Protein backbone atom coordinates (compact mmCIF):
# COMPACT_ATOMS: atom_id res chain seq x y z
CA UNK A 1 0.00 0.00 0.00
CA UNK A 2 2.86 2.34 0.80
CA UNK A 3 4.35 1.80 -2.69
CA UNK A 4 1.05 2.81 -4.32
CA UNK A 5 0.70 5.92 -2.12
CA UNK A 6 4.21 7.09 -3.01
CA UNK A 7 3.56 6.52 -6.72
CA UNK A 8 0.26 8.41 -6.56
CA UNK A 9 1.85 11.28 -4.65
CA UNK A 10 4.65 11.54 -7.21
CA UNK A 11 2.14 11.41 -10.08
CA UNK A 12 -0.05 14.07 -8.44
CA UNK A 13 2.92 16.38 -7.85
CA UNK A 14 4.04 15.97 -11.46
CA UNK A 15 0.50 16.68 -12.70
CA UNK A 16 0.28 19.85 -10.58
CA UNK A 17 3.64 21.12 -11.86
CA UNK A 18 2.71 20.36 -15.46
CA UNK A 19 -0.61 22.17 -15.07
CA UNK A 20 1.15 25.29 -13.77
CA UNK A 21 3.56 25.20 -16.71
CA UNK A 22 0.71 25.03 -19.21
CA UNK A 23 -1.30 27.83 -17.57
CA UNK A 24 0.48 30.54 -19.56
CA UNK A 25 -1.20 32.12 -22.56
CA UNK A 26 -0.14 31.52 -26.13
CA UNK A 27 0.50 35.23 -26.72
CA UNK A 28 3.30 37.02 -24.84
CA UNK A 29 2.74 39.56 -22.10
CA UNK A 30 1.01 42.82 -23.10
CA UNK A 31 3.41 45.22 -24.76
CA UNK A 32 5.75 42.55 -26.08
CA UNK A 33 5.66 41.58 -29.73
CA UNK A 34 5.21 37.91 -30.60
CA UNK A 35 8.46 36.30 -31.65
CA UNK A 36 6.87 34.64 -34.67
CA UNK A 37 5.70 37.91 -36.27
CA UNK A 38 8.65 40.26 -36.74
CA UNK A 39 7.90 43.92 -37.46
CA UNK A 40 8.55 45.11 -40.98
CA UNK A 41 11.54 47.43 -41.29
CA UNK A 42 11.22 50.34 -43.69
CA UNK A 43 13.60 53.11 -44.66
CA UNK A 44 12.23 56.65 -44.37
CA UNK A 45 12.76 59.34 -46.97
CA UNK A 46 12.94 62.19 -44.43
CA UNK A 47 16.16 63.58 -43.07
CA UNK A 48 16.92 63.91 -39.39
CA UNK A 49 16.42 67.68 -39.54
CA UNK A 50 12.97 67.30 -41.16
CA UNK A 51 11.86 64.80 -38.53
CA UNK A 52 13.18 67.06 -35.77
CA UNK A 53 11.35 70.11 -37.17
CA UNK A 54 8.12 68.12 -37.47
CA UNK A 55 8.46 66.87 -33.88
CA UNK A 56 8.91 70.43 -32.62
CA UNK A 57 5.91 71.66 -34.62
CA UNK A 58 3.62 68.88 -33.32
CA UNK A 59 4.46 68.45 -29.66
CA UNK A 60 2.52 65.82 -27.71
CA UNK A 61 -0.21 66.97 -25.35
CA UNK A 62 0.90 66.88 -21.72
CA UNK A 63 -0.63 68.04 -18.47
CA UNK A 64 -4.18 68.35 -17.25
CA UNK A 65 -7.17 68.93 -19.56
CA UNK A 66 -5.18 68.35 -22.73
CA UNK A 67 -8.31 67.48 -24.70
CA UNK A 68 -9.35 71.16 -24.64
CA UNK A 69 -7.60 73.51 -27.04
CA UNK A 70 -6.79 76.99 -25.86
CA UNK A 71 -8.37 79.87 -27.76
CA UNK A 72 -5.11 81.76 -28.00
CA UNK A 73 -1.64 80.49 -28.58
CA UNK A 74 0.54 80.46 -25.48
CA UNK A 75 2.58 83.63 -25.17
CA UNK A 76 0.34 85.66 -27.48
CA UNK A 77 -1.17 87.88 -24.78
CA UNK A 78 -0.62 91.62 -25.08
CA UNK A 79 -1.43 92.34 -21.43
CA UNK A 80 1.29 92.72 -18.86
CA UNK A 81 1.31 90.91 -15.55
CA UNK A 82 0.42 94.13 -13.72
CA UNK A 83 -2.58 94.77 -16.01
CA UNK A 84 -3.93 91.28 -15.40
CA UNK A 85 -3.47 91.76 -11.65
CA UNK A 86 -5.38 95.07 -11.75
CA UNK A 87 -8.21 93.45 -13.74
CA UNK A 88 -8.43 90.68 -11.14
CA UNK A 89 -8.59 93.16 -8.28
CA UNK A 90 -11.38 95.10 -10.03
CA UNK A 91 -13.34 91.88 -10.64
CA UNK A 92 -12.97 90.82 -7.01
CA UNK A 93 -14.12 94.24 -5.83
CA UNK A 94 -17.16 93.96 -8.14
CA UNK A 95 -18.21 90.67 -6.52
CA UNK A 96 -16.48 88.02 -8.63
CA UNK A 97 -15.44 85.02 -6.55
CA UNK A 98 -12.86 82.49 -7.66
CA UNK A 99 -14.40 79.02 -7.57
CA UNK A 100 -12.00 76.80 -5.68
CA UNK A 101 -12.12 73.95 -3.24
CA UNK A 102 -14.50 71.03 -2.90
CA UNK A 103 -17.67 73.13 -2.81
CA UNK A 104 -17.08 74.80 -6.16
Secondary structure, DSSP 8 states (H G I E B T S, - for coil): -HHHHHHHHHHHHHHHHHHHHTTS-SS-STTS--TTS-------SS-HHHHHHHHHHT----STTTTS--SS-TT---S-HHHHHHHHHHHHHTT-----STT-
